[in-house]
């Protein structure tokens, strides 16, 4: 099926006109499909990862070695989501480096146009490129582990917040650190109503 913006009404929740490959810090939240608690449990205010949670943790850390343009600040894996502060910097990345964008090479044939694709193209070395690659790698590994090919692991989208001040950065770091302690009240807890 060809992508048709008049028919497919996929509205972006990204900040319109903002370049998400711009150097800076971004707070992201990625949730599991239907808020399923796949990654472990909170015990006495501390996250205890199960095998799938450890797999997600390993893949998160591996992302920095694969994608030289990103670094991580504070981050936490919760039972059904991950919060992280992601830094994008381009000073150490050679400009002639071909950027990965999290898509299969055959999906974007060189002769195709935007109208031939189901989703608009993704900018290499951007936040969305990192998220797509991370989701793809973890989904593949999780579904191999649980022998469930084709089963959704993540929600279709993700939440982001562009960090614009040191005060905001400190506040979000503290939020991430304290997230396991406030799990029962978290809007992403499966028992709580959510806007997500």
C-alpha positions, 0 to 999 in steps of 0.5 A: 500500500502506498503512503497517502497523506490524505488517507493515512492521517498519521500525525506526528507528535514531534515538534513541527519544523525542529531538526531532531538530528540537532546536537542537544539533549532529549528526554524520551519514553518508549512504551511496550505494546498495550503497556504489557509488563515485559521487562521485570518488576518493581520490588521495594522501589527498585527495578528488577530486570528479568531476561527480557529486561536485561536484553533491552538493557544490553541493547540500549548500551550497545546503541552507543557503540553502534551510533557514534552520534549518541550518548546516554545520560540518566536512563531506567528500564521500567516494567513496561517502558524505558525512560532515557536522556539521549544526547546527540552530538556530531562533532566526533562523527565523520561527515562522510559517514553513511548514517544508519536510519533503522530501516531495511535496505530493501525497503527503500529502493533507490528508484522509489519516491516518498509516495511509494513508501508507507512512511515518510523517510527518516533522517540519518543520525537523528533521534527517530533513527536511533529509536527505530533501530533500537526498537527493531533490534530489541523486537527481533531479539525479544521475539527470538527469545520467546519464540513469538515471531511477528508479535508486537513489543513496542507502541508505534510511537514514542514520547520526546521532550527537547531539553532546553535548560540546565534546570530542566535537565536536572529535574528530568534526571531526578524524575528518571532516578525516582521513577521506580520509587513512584511506580504505583502512582505512575501513569504508565502503571497498568492499573492506572488510567493513562493519557498514553 
